[in-house]
C-alpha cells in the first residue's frame, strides 16, 4: 500500500485538506504574534509615559554621622559596582548600558533654608539645597559666570560676626530659578540655621535638553518648585544648586541632612510581557537586599548611632503590576478568540480528514481483506492524511514569520496541535472502521451508542468548565499580590471560556436527538413521507453529525461573545470620553478666562453653544476645610448634554432668604446652612446631595459644592467665568487651542480627542481586531463545515435517495429531504451557540474586567444588543440551509439511471 498513490487518486480532497491546514496554521501562529506585539507596545507606551524617576532603580543612603561620608567620586563608583553585582539576574539583564543613559550617582542636601545673604537683597521663604550630580556637567551650558570650584573655609563673614570658620561652597543655579528667586551670579547665601554654611553663586546655566530623562531624577535642579503657604498668599521657592565634585570633601551628614543616591538606569525596551512578572519579583528581591545592607554593617551597639539607612526608591514594580492586571484580561480574551479558532479549525480539519478517509475506505478495505494488518492499514491511511497536512502546516507556520511580533510557545504548538488532531482523528477512524476485514455496518440504519469511557470524558469536560467558570467569577484571572510578587494569570482560568463552549457543544450533541424524536413522532402520523424520513435522518446520532456541532457551536458562541464585547467596549469608551470631557468640548483655566478668549472660542468651527461656568477652591466657614465649588446653570447644562450618556442633577431651588441654594457631595450632607469664602463671602443653604458629582467638570465626589452660575453676583460681586462648556459636533481640539492662544494654563479637551486617547491604546485595538479577524475566519470555517458535512454524507444520501426515487420520490421531494436532514441540526446548534454567546458575559462575570480598556470605568454590566448576535446566528443558519439547497440542486441534475448505479 502506497500513501502517495492514494494521495494522487484523491488529490481533490487532499488539496482541500491541505488548504484548510495551511490557513489554520497561519492564523493560529500569526494571531498570538500580533497579540504579543500589542502587549509589548502597550507596556512600552506605559513605561515611556512614566517618569524615569519611577522606573529606574534608585538606591539612597541617609547618613546619620560622619562615619560613612564619601569624599571622592571613586567611593560612589565602588558602591555602584557593588550594587550592580548584587542585582538579581532578572534585573541585571534589564540594565541600560547605552551611552548617555540616566545612570548616575549624587550627593544632595535636603530641606536647606536660606537664612540670610551676605549683603543686601535677602528674601524670605527660600530653600537652596546643594547637590553634586555625576554627568551633570555634560548636560548643562553656562550662560553667565563660571563653573563651581573647590570649597573653602571663611574665617569671618562680613555682617555676621557670630559666624567663624564657615564652609563656603561654590554653586551654580539654573537661570529660570535665579531670575524667579532673584539670586544673580556673585550672590553669597547663608544656608541653614543651626550650623550654617555659605554658598556663592559662581555660574548660571541652562540644561542642554530639558526633556532628557536624566533630569527626571533631579527636576528640582532645572526648575524651581513653588508652594503656596497654607492660609496665606505667600509662596515658598525651592531650588537645588549644583556644585563641583571637590565639594564632596566638605559635604557630610554631621551638620546637615545629606543623602547619597545611586541611580541604576533600566532599559525600558528590554522589558516585555514575557519578563514583566520576573521583573516584579526581581525588584522585590533587590529591595530586600537593600534593606539588609544597613543591618549587615552593624556589629556592635556603638555603631547604631552612625549607621546608614539604605532604601530602594522605584515604582517599577507598581507600574508593572498594574500592567499585568490589564494583561491578564487581554490574554483571556485573546485565548478565547484564538482558542475558539483553534478548536473550530481542528474540527474542520478533522472533518476534512474524515472525508479523505471515507474516500479511501474502499481501497483500505480491499487491502485489509487481502491480508494487510490493521497496523499497515492505519499507517497507510494516516500517512496519506499526513502527506496532505504536514507540508501545508509547515508552509503556514513559515508564513506566520512574515507577521511582526515575538515568538512564543503557542506559535510553535498551535500548528502542531491542529495537525496532531487531524492525524489522531484519522488514525482512530481508520482503526475503528477496519478492525475486522469486510466489517461493514449500516450506520444509517442503527446508531452506535457512545461508550461509557467517552461519556465519562465528556462529563469531566463539562464539570471542569463549570468549576472554572465559578472560580473565574469569584477569584478573577490573577492571583493576589503578596510579598511583592507579580499578579500571575491562571492558565486554567484563561481557558475557561473555550472550555465552556466545548462543554455546551457536547451537551447539545448528546441532547439534540431527543427534541427531534418528538418531531419525528409527530411526522410519522402525517401522510407525507418526506418530513418523517428527513427528521429521522437528522435525529440519528452519527459521527458525521458530531463534528459539525463541535465546530459550529464554538464558532458562533465566540463570534457572538466578540460582538457583545465590542458593543460593550464601544458604549463604555464613549461614556468614559463624555465623562472625561463633560461636553462636546471644554475650555478651563485656573484663573478667569479673558473676554477675548471667550469670543474666539465662539467662532471655532463646529461650536454651536457656549455655556459659561466657574470652578475653584473655596474655604468652608472659618476653619481650614476646603471644597471644590462649581458655579453653573444646571438646566442649561442638561440641555447642552441632551442625547449623551451624561446625567445632570436638577438645579437647586428655593432656600431661606439671604442664602444661595447649593448641592453638596455626601460628605458635606450634614451641613444645612454654611458660609464659604470664594470670590466673595457667601452664605449657602443645602438643597440636595449629589453622589456622582459632575463628570468632566467636578468629577470629584468628595468636598464638592454646586451653586448657580450667578452665585457670586447674588452675593454682591460679579459673575466669573473660568470654564466654557461647548456644544456642537466635530470640534477640532487644535483649532480650539489656537483660539485660546495655546496658553499652557488654559486646558482644552474635546470628546473626539478623549475618545481617541481611550480607543487608541494597543491592547484595546488588539482585542477589537482579534475578534473581527476571528469572526471572519470562523464564518468561513462554518460554511466549509456545512459543505464538507454534506459531501461526506453524500454517498449514503444518494444511495437512500436512489431507492426512494424508484419508489416514486420526485426531485423536489429529494431536495426537501436533503434540506430537512441538515436544517434541524444547524438550527439547534445556532440557537445553542447564540444562547451561549449571550450567556458568556454573565457566566464569566467580573473575572474579565473590561474597565481597563474603557478609560478606567468599571464595566458593571455588558451592553447586550441582540441585533448583531441574532444576525450572526441567522446568517449561519441561512448559509447552512443555502448550502443544503445548493447540494440538493446539484443532485437534481443527475439522471435516474446514474442514481440507480451509485454504489452498485
N, C-alpha and C positions, 0 to 999 in steps of 0.2 A: 504494500500500500504506500502510495507516494502522496504526501500532502500537497506538493507542488502541482500534481496533476489535478487533484480536487480543487485547488485554488484556481487553476486555469479554467476548469469546467464551469465553476460557479463564480466567475470573475465579477459579474454584476453585483451579486450580493456581497462579495468580498470587498469590492470597491466602496459600496455603501458603508460597510463596517469600518473601512479604513478612513473614510472622510469623517465619519462621526468620531472616531478615535482621535484624529488629528485636531478637530475643533475642540473637543472636550479637553484634551491635554493642553492645548494652547490657552484656553480660558482659565482652567484650574491652576496652571502655572503662572499665568500673567497677572491675574487679579490680585493674588497675595503680594506680588512685587509692587503693583500700583498702590495697594493699601499701605504696605510698609514704607514706601517712599513718602506718602502723605503723612504717616505718623512722624517720620523724621522731619519733614518740612514744618509740621505743627510744632514740634519740640524746638527746632532751631529758631522758629519765629518767636516762641516764648522766651527762649534764652537770649536772643538778640535784643528783644524789647525789655529785658531785665537788666538793671544796673550791674556792672562788673563788681561793684562793691557787695552785691548779694550773691553772685555766682562764683566768684573767686574764693579761695581759702585764705583767710587772714588769721594768722597766729599772733596773738598780742600778749605782752607781758607787762604787768603793772609792778614796778619796782618799789618796794617799801623800805629801801635803805640803800646805802652806797655799795653794799657788798657785791651786787650783781650789775654794776654800772658797766656799760660798753663804751669804751673811749676811742675806738677806731672802727673804720669800715670793715676791717678784717674780722672783727668779732661778729658782726652781722652775717658776713659771708659764711663763717664757720657754722653758725647755728642754722643758717638757711640750708646748707648741705645736710645737716643732721635731720632737719625736719623732712626734707625731701626723701632721705633714705628711710625714714620711718613711715612713709605713706603706704597704705595698703596697696596691693597690686592693682586693684580696680580703680584707684585714684592715680597711681603713679603713671598709668598708661594714658591718662587724660591731660597731663600737664602740657602747657603751651610752651613749646621750645622755639617758636619763631622769633626772629629778631624784632625788637621793639614791642614785645608783648607787655602786659600790665604787671608783670612780676617786679617787685621792688621791696625794699625794707626802709624803715623810717624810725625816727625818734621825735616825739611830739610832747609838748606840754599841754595840759588840759585845763580850761577854765581860768586863764590868767587875766585878771583885770588890769586896766591901765590906771594906776594910782595917781599919776601926775605926769607932767612933762618938764624936762629941763629947759626952762624958758617959757614964754607966754604961749597961749593957744590951747590950754588943756580943755578937753570936752569930757563930760561925764558919760557913764553908761557905755563904755567901750571896753572890749576884750581883745587882746592880741596875744595869740599863742605863738610859740617859736617851734619850728619843725625843720628837720633835715630829711630830705627825700632822696634816695638814690635814683639817679637818672633824670631828676627834675631839670638839671641844667641843660639837658639836651632838648627839652620840650618848652623852653621859655626863651624869649628875647628881651633884652633890656632896652627900654625906651628913654630912660633917664638914669644917671648915676652909674655906679659900678657894682659888680657882684660883691656879696659879703666876704669879708676877710676873717682872719682868726680872732678869737675873743681876747680881751684884755681885762686888766683889773684897774679900776679907777680908785685912787686913794681917797679923793674928796669930790663931792658932787656939788657944783655951784647951786646955791639956793636951797640945798638940803644938807645942812650941817650934821644931821644925825646919820647920814649915810657915809660910811667909810669902807674902803677896800671892797667895793662892789664890782661884781662881774658885769662886763659890758659886752654884749653880743651885737655883731653887725647883722642886719636883716634886710630883706627885700620884700616889697609889697606889690601886689597886683595893682595896676593903675586904677581900675574901677573902684577898688576899696580905698586907695589913697585919696581919690577925689571925694568919695562919699564921706569918709571919716575925717577928711581934711588933715591928712598926715603926709606932707610933702617930703621929698628927699632931704636928708640932713636933720630931720627931727629926732630928738632923743627922748624915748619914753621910759618912764619908771613903771616896771611891770611887777605886780604882786604887792601885797600889803604887809604880811608878817615879815618875810625875808625877801625884800625886793631885789630885782636885778635891772640893769639898764639895757635898752635895745636901741641902736642907732640905725635909722633907715638910710642905707647907702645906695640903694638902687630901686627903681620902679620898672616892673616888667609886664609883659603880656604873654599869655600862652600862645604857642605856635598854632595849636589846634585845640580849641576849647572842647570840641566834640570827641577828642581822644579818650578812649575808655580808661586810660591810665588815670585820668583825673576823677573818675567815679569814686575812687577811694579817698580822694582828698579835694572834694569840691570846695571846702572852706578855704583852700589856698587860692583859688582863682575867682571866688565870688564871696562877697561878704554876706553873712546872714543877718537879717533884720528881724527883731522880735519886739512886738508892742508890749509894754508893761501892763499888767492886768489893772484895770480900773483907771488908767491914765492915758494921755495921748503921747507919752514919751516912748521913744524907741531905743532899743539896745542893739549895738552893732558889734559883730564878732567876725574876726578875720584871723587866719593863720599865716604868719610870715615865714619866709624861707631863710635859712642860714646855711653856712658852709659846713663841710664835714669836719673841719678843725674844731668846731664848737662842741663836738662830742666830748672833748676832754673836760669841759666845764659844765655840761648838762648832766645833772644827776638827780636822783629822786630823794635826796636828803632834804632839800628846801623847797621843792615844788612837786606837783603831781606830774610825773613823767611816765610815758608809756612807749614801749618799743613794739614795732609791727613788722611782720614778715608776710608779704602778700605772695601767695603761690597761684599764679595765673592758670586758670582752667581753659583749655581749648574747647569751646562750645561745640565746634564742628565734630569733635570726637565722641560726643555723647549722642546716642541714638536710642530708639525704642527698645532695642535688644539689651543694652547695658545700663539703662536708666535705673533699674532695680538694684543692680550690683553697685552702682554709684551711690545710691542712698545708703546701702549697707556699709560701703567704704567710708562715707562721711561719718556715720555713727561710730565706726571703729576708730577713725582718726581723732574724733572728738574725745573718745575715751582715753586714747593715748596722750593727748594734750593735757587732759585733766589730771592724769597721773604724773605728769612731768614735774609739777611743783612738789608733790609729796615724796617723790623719789629722791629729791635733793636734800631732804631733811633727815639728819642722822642724830642730832642732839636737840634738846629743848632750847638751847641758846640760839639756834638758827631760826626759830619760829618767827621772831620779831622782824627779821630781814629777808624772809623768803619771797620769791617772786610768784605772782598769781598768773598762771597761764590760762588763756582762753582761746577757743576757736570761734571766729566770727564768720559765719556763712549762712545763707538761706538757700543754698543749692539743693539740700535735701527736701526742704519745704516746697520749693518750686517743682521739683521732680515728683514729689508725692501728689501734688495737685494734678500734674500732667498725667500721672499713672492712673488716677481715678477716671479722668476723661478717656484715657486709652482703653481702659477695661470695657467701657460701654462701646467704644468704636470697634474693638476687637470682637465683642459679642455679636454686634450687628454684621460685621464682616464675616464672622464664622457662620452666621445664619444664612447670609447670601451665598457665600462660597460653598458652605456645607450643603445647602439645598441644591445648588447647581451640581455639586459632586454626586449627590445621591441620584438626582434625576439623570445626569449624564451616565453614571454607572448603570442605571436601569435601562436607559436607551441602548447602551452598548450590549447589555445582557440580552435585550430583546432582539437586537440585530444578530448577535451570536446565536441565539435560538433559531432565528430564521435560517442562518447558514447551516447549522447542524441538521435542521429538518430537511434542507435541500440535499444534504449529504447522506441522509438516513438510508436511502435505498442502497447506495454503494457500500456503506458501512455494514448494513445488514447482510448484504451478499458476501462481504469479506468474512463476517462472523460466521455465516453458515458454511463457508468453505474451510473453516478450521482456524481462523485467526483468533488469537487470545483476546480477552477483554482488555488487557493492558495495551496490546497493539492497536486495537480499535480506538481506545481512548486517546492514546498518543497521536494517532493519525488525525482524529477529529480536532483535538485541542491544538495540534501543530498547525493545522490549516487556519484555525482562528488566530493563532499567534502570528502566523506569517502576514495576516491582514492587519493585525492590531499593532504589533511591536514596532515595525518601521514607522507607521503613522504616528504613534505616540512619541517616538524619538524626534521626529520632524517637528511635531507640535511643541515638544519640550525645548528644542533648539530655537524655534521661532520666538518663544517667550523671552529669550535673552535680548530680543530687539526692543523689548519694553524696559524702560529705565526703572531701576529700583533694586533694593537689596535682595539677596537670595537667601531665603530661609528654608527650613526643612520641609515645609509644606510644598514649596516649589518642586522639590525632588520627589516627595512622596505622593503628591496629587496624581500626576500621570501614572505612576506605578500602581496606585490604588485602583484606578479605573480599569487599567489593563488586567490587573490581577482579578478583579471582579468578573470581567468578561471571560477570562481563561478558566477560572474556577467554576463559573456557571456552565460554560461549555463542557468542561470535563465531567461535571456532575450529571448533566443531561445525557451526554453520550453514554456514560457508565450505567445510568438507570435504564436507558432505552435499550441497551444491548447486553444486559446481564446474561440473558439466555439467547441462544440462536433462534431467529424467527419468532421471537416473543412479541407478537403484535397484539394490541388490545384496542378496542374501540373506546377512545376517551370521550367521544361524543355520545356514547350510549350509557356508560357507567362512570360516574365521577369518583375520582380517587379521594379517599379520606386522608386528612393530614395525620401524620404520625404523632404520638404523644410527645416525642422529643421536640418536634417542630412547634407544637402548641405551647410547650413549656418555655421554649426560647422566645417565642413571641410574647408570652406573658411577662417574662423577665424584662423585655424591652419596654413594655407598657409601664410596668411598675417603676423601673428606673427613670423613665421620662416624667412620671407624675411626682416621684420623690425629688427629682432635680428641680421641677417647677416650684415645688413647695419650698425647697431650700433657697432658690433664687429669689423668691418673694420675701423671705424672711432675713436672709443674710446679705443679699446683694451679690455683685460679681467679685468683689475683692475681699480679702481678709482684713481684719482690723490692723491698724498701725500700732505696734507696740515695740518698745525698745529701739526706736529709730529705724526699724526695718521698713522696707517699701511695701505699699499695698499690693499684694500679689493677686493676679487674676486666677481664678479657679478654672482649670481647663474643663473639668467635668460640667460645671455650671455654664460655661460658654457654649457647650454643645447641646444644652438643654433644648433650645428652640428647634434644632434639627431633629433631636430625638423625639420631640412631641409630634412633629409632622410624620415621622416614620411610624410612631405608635398609633396615631389616628388612622394612618393608611392601613395598618394591619387590622385594626378594629373594623374598618369599612370592608376590607377584604373578607373577613370572616362573617360579617353580618349582612352584606348586601344581598345574598341569595334569598334571605327569608322574606323581605317585603315583596320580592319579585315572585316568590312562590304563591303568595296571596293573589297577585295579579294573574298568574298562570291558572290558579284555581278558578278565578272568575272568567278568564278567557276560555277555559275548557267548556263552559256552559253556553258559550255563544256559538253561532253557526259558522262564522268564518274561521278557517283553519290557520290563516297567516298569523294573527296575533298570538294564538296558542303556541305554534311552533317557534316563532321568533322569541317570545318571552321564555319559553322552555330552554332554548339555546343560551339565552342571556343568563338564566338563573343557574346554569351548571357551573360549578366552581372548577375551572380547568386552569392549568398552568399558564395558558396563553392570556387569561384574564387577570392573573395575579400581578404580573409585571406592569400592565397599564395603570392599575390602581396605585401601585407603589411609585409610579412615575408621575402621573397626572396630579395626584393629591398634593405631594410636596411642592410641585411646580406652582400650582395655583395658590397654595397657602403662603408660600414665600412671596409670590407676586402681590397678593392681597395685603400681606403684612407690610411689604415695602411701600405700597400705595398709602396705607394708613400712617406709616412713619413719615412719609413725605408730606402728607397733608398736615400732620401734627406739627412737624418742624416748620413748615411754611407759616401756619397760623401763629405758632408761638414766637417765631422770629419776628413776624410783623408786629405782634403785641409788644415784644421787647423793644423794637425800634420806636414804636409810638411812645412807650413809657420812657425811653431814654431822651426823646426829643420834646414830648409834651404837646406837640402840634406838628403841622407840616414843616415848620421852621421855627427856630428860636434864636434870638439875639439877646445876650445877657452880659451885664457888666457889674463889677463890684461897686462902681460909682454911678452917678446919674448919667444917662445917655444924652449927649448933646442933641439939640433940636435938628441940626443938620444931618446927623446920622439917622434920626427917625425919618426925616423927609427922604433921604437917599434910599432907605430900605423900602419905602412905599413904592419906589419906582423900579425895583428889581423885577425883571420878567417872571411871571408865574405867581407873584404875590397879589392876592386879591383882598385879603383882610389883614389888618394890623391891630392887635389887641394889646394896649399898654398894660404893664403890671410893674410891681415893685417888690423887691426881695432884699432882705437884710437881716442882721442880728440885733436883737433888742434885749435890754435888761428888764427882768420882771421885778417889779417892786423896787425896793431899796437894797435887796440882797445881791449876792453875786451870781444868782442863777440867770442864765441867758436862754433865748429861744430863737428859732428861725421864724421870721414874720414874712408873710406873703400878702400883699395887697392886690386884689384882683377882683374884677367883676365876674362872679361865677356864672351868672346867667349868660353873659356874652361868651364866656369860655365854653359853656356847654353847647351853644350854637356853633362855635368855631370847630369843635371836635365831633360834631354830629356825624354819624356813619363810621366812626372809628371804634376800636376796642376800648378806648379810654372811658372811664366813668367819672363824672364830676358831681360832687355833693351839692345839695341845694344851698343857695345863698342864705346866710344868716339874716334874720329879720327881727324887728322889734327890739325890746330891751328897755330897761329903765331910762328915764330922761337923763341926758347928760352923759350917756355911755355909748360906746360903739359896739355893735354886735360882732361876735367873733366865733369862729370854730377852732377847737383846740384838739391836740392829739390826746390819746388816752392817758398819758402820764400827767397831763395838766387838767384832767377832768374834775379834780377836787376843787379847782378854782371857780368861783362864781362871778365875782367882780374883782378886777385887779388892774393895776396900772403897769404900763410898760414905758420905757424910755427909748424912743427910736429917733425919728427926725424931730419929734416933739413929745412931751409927756402926754399920754392919752389914757383914758380910763375905758376899759373894755368890760363887756359882760358876756359870759359864755352862753352861746345859743345852740350848741351842738358839739358832737365829738366825731372826728374823722379818724377812722382806724387805718386807712390805707394811704393817707397823705395825698399829695398831688403829684403823680408820676411825671417826671421831666421838669417839674417846677420846684416843688418842695418834696422830693422823693422820700425824705426822712419821715418816719412815723413816730419820732421822739422829739419832744420840745418843739412842736410846730403850732403856729398860730396863723389863722387865715382871717383877714379882715377885708371889708370893702375897699375898692381902689381909692375912693375919696376919703379914707380914714384920716389921713394927715390934714386934709382940708377941713374936715369936721372938727378936728382938734385945734383949729386956729392957725394952721400953717398953709401949705400949698401941696398940690399933687406932685409926686416924684415918679419918674419912670427910669427903672434900671433894667427892664426886661421887655422885649417885644415878642409876642406870640403871633405867628404868621399862619394864615390860611391860604390855601391855593394848591396848585399842582405843579410838579416838576420844577421845584425851586432849586436852582443851582447854588451849591454851597460856595463855589468860587466867586460867583458874582455877588453873593451876599457878603462875603468877607471883603470884597473890593468896595462895596458900598459903605462898610464900616471903617474903611481906611486901613484894614489889616493891622489894626492896633492890637497888640497881644492881650491887654486887659479885657478886651471885648471877646466873649466866647460866642461862636456861631455853630449851630447844629441844624441839620435838616433830616427829615425822615429817610430820604433816599440814601444819604451818607451813612446814617446809623444802620440801616438795613444792610447796606453793602459791607459794612465792617463786620456785622454778625455773620452773614452768609458767606463771606469771603475767606473764612478760616479753612485751612487744608482738610481738617477732619470732617467738617460739615460737607464740603464739596465731595469728598471721597465717599461718604455714606450715600449721598444722593446719587452720584454717578454709578456706584457699585450696584445699587438696586435697579437703576434704569438698565444697565447692561445685562444684569442677570435676568430681569423680567423679559427682555427681548430674547435672550438665549433660551429661557425656559419656554417661551411661547413657540419657538421653532422646534424645540425638542418635543413639546406636547403634540404639535402637528405631526412630526415624524413618528411619534409613538402610535398615534391612531393609524397612520398609513401602514407602518410595519406590522401592527397587530392584525389589520385587515389582510395584509398579504400573507402573514404567517398562517392564518386560518383559512386561506383561500381554497386550498386543496380539499379539505374536509367540507367546506361550504359548497363548493362546486359539485362535489360528489353527491351531497344531500340534495342539492337543487336539481341535479340531473335526474334523480329518481322522481322527485316531485314534479318535474316538468313532464315526464312521461305519464304522470297521473293527472295531468291537466292544469298544472300551475302555470299561470300566464307570466309574461315578462314583467309586467307591472307588479304582480304579487311577489315575484322573486326579488325585485329591488326593494319592496317594502319589507320583505323578510330579512334582508341584509341590514337594513336600517334599524329594524326592531331588535336585532341581535346586539347591536353596538350601543344604541342610544341609551337604554336604561343604565348601563354601567357608567357611561360618560356623565349622564345627568346626576346620578347619585354621587359620583366622585366629585363633580363640580360643586354640588351642594355642600358636601363634607369639607372640601377644600376652602370654599368661601366661608363656611362657619368657623373653621379652624383659624383662617387668616384674621377674621374679625375678633376671635376669642383670644388670640395670642397676646394682644396688649394687656388684657385683664389677667391672663394666665401668668405672664411674666411679671406684671405688677411693677413695683418700684425698683425691681432689680436692674432694669435698664433705664438709667436716668438720662433723658434727652435734654435736660436743662442746660448742660454744659455746652450744647450746640445751639442754644436759643437765648443767648445773651445773659445766661445765669438765672433765668426764670425757671422755677421748678415746674415741671410738666406733671400736674396732678392727675390729668385725665387725657387720654388720647382723643384727638378730633376724628371721630369715625364718621366719615361721609360715605354712605353706602353706594353712591353713584359709581365711582370708579371701580370698586371691587365687584359690584354686580356686573358692570360691563365686561370686566375681565372674565368672570365666570360664564357669562352669556356668550362672550366671544369664543372661549374654549369649547363650549358645547356646540356652538354653531359651526366651528371649524371641524369638530369631530363628526357631526351629522353630515356636513358637506362632504367630508372625505368618504363617508359611507355611501352617500348618494353617487359620488363620482365613481367609486369602486363598483357599485351596482350597475351604473350606467355603462361602464366598460364591459361588464359581464353580459349585459343585454345584447350586445352586438354579436355575440357568438351564436353560431347556428346550433340547432338541436342535435345534429349529428355529431358535432365536435364535443358537445357536452356529454353525450352518451359514451364517448370513447375515453373520457377523462378517467384515469385511474384504472382502466381495464386493460 
